[in-house]
Amino acid sequence: MLGLTFAVTGFVWCLCLALLAAQFSQKLRENPAIKSILNRVSGLVFIGLGVKLLT
């Protein structure tokens, strides 16, 4: 019974988390200013990883 309760609550929690993350990411993708910032940040991360790879 305890295992079933754990599985159900875990499933409900993960489902709610996935739905909220999908809505949040949709809002981020619709906003052009945030989209530009995220593109720049990801570019900086890739440049940083390239520099680390060189060293």
CYANA upper distance limits for C-alpha pairs under 8 A (distance plus 0.5 A):
  1 MET  CA      5 THR  CA      6.73
  2 LEU  CA      6 PHE  CA      6.64
  3 GLY  CA      7 ALA  CA      6.60
  4 LEU  CA      8 VAL  CA      6.62
  5 THR  CA      9 THR  CA      6.61
  6 PHE  CA     10 GLY  CA      6.44
  7 ALA  CA     11 PHE  CA      6.56
  8 VAL  CA     12 VAL  CA      6.68
  9 THR  CA     13 TRP  CA      6.54
 10 GLY  CA     14 CYS  CA      6.62
 11 PHE  CA     15 LEU  CA      6.52
 12 VAL  CA     16 CYS  CA      6.66
 13 TRP  CA     17 LEU  CA      6.62
 14 CYS  CA     18 ALA  CA      6.54
 15 LEU  CA     19 LEU  CA      6.73
 16 CYS  CA     20 LEU  CA      6.66
 17 LEU  CA     21 ALA  CA      6.56
 18 ALA  CA     22 ALA  CA      6.61
 19 LEU  CA     23 GLN  CA      6.84
 20 LEU  CA     24 PHE  CA      6.59
 21 ALA  CA     25 SER  CA      6.52
 22 ALA  CA     26 GLN  CA      6.62
 23 GLN  CA     27 LYS  CA      6.84
 24 PHE  CA     28 LEU  CA      6.83
 25 SER  CA     29 ARG  CA      6.63
 26 GLN  CA     30 GLU  CA      6.79
 27 LYS  CA     31 ASN  CA      7.05
 28 LEU  CA     34 ILE  CA      6.78
 28 LEU  CA     35 LYS  CA      7.16
 29 ARG  CA     34 ILE  CA      8.10
 29 ARG  CA     35 LYS  CA      6.49
 30 GLU  CA     35 LYS  CA      8.21
 31 ASN  CA     35 LYS  CA      6.65
 32 PRO  CA     36 SER  CA      6.63
 33 ALA  CA     37 ILE  CA      6.86
 34 ILE  CA     38 LEU  CA      6.58
 35 LYS  CA     39 ASN  CA      6.69
 36 SER  CA     40 ARG  CA      6.79
 37 ILE  CA     41 VAL  CA      6.64
 38 LEU  CA     42 SER  CA      6.56
 39 ASN  CA     43 GLY  CA      6.62
 40 ARG  CA     44 LEU  CA      6.70
 41 VAL  CA     45 VAL  CA      6.73
 42 SER  CA     46 PHE  CA      6.76
 43 GLY  CA     47 ILE  CA      6.70
 44 LEU  CA     48 GLY  CA      6.52
 45 VAL  CA     49 LEU  CA      6.64
 46 PHE  CA     50 GLY  CA      6.64
 47 ILE  CA     51 VAL  CA      6.72
 48 GLY  CA     52 LYS  CA      6.67
 49 LEU  CA     53 LEU  CA      6.57
 50 GLY  CA     54 LEU  CA      6.79
 51 VAL  CA     55 THR  CA      6.95
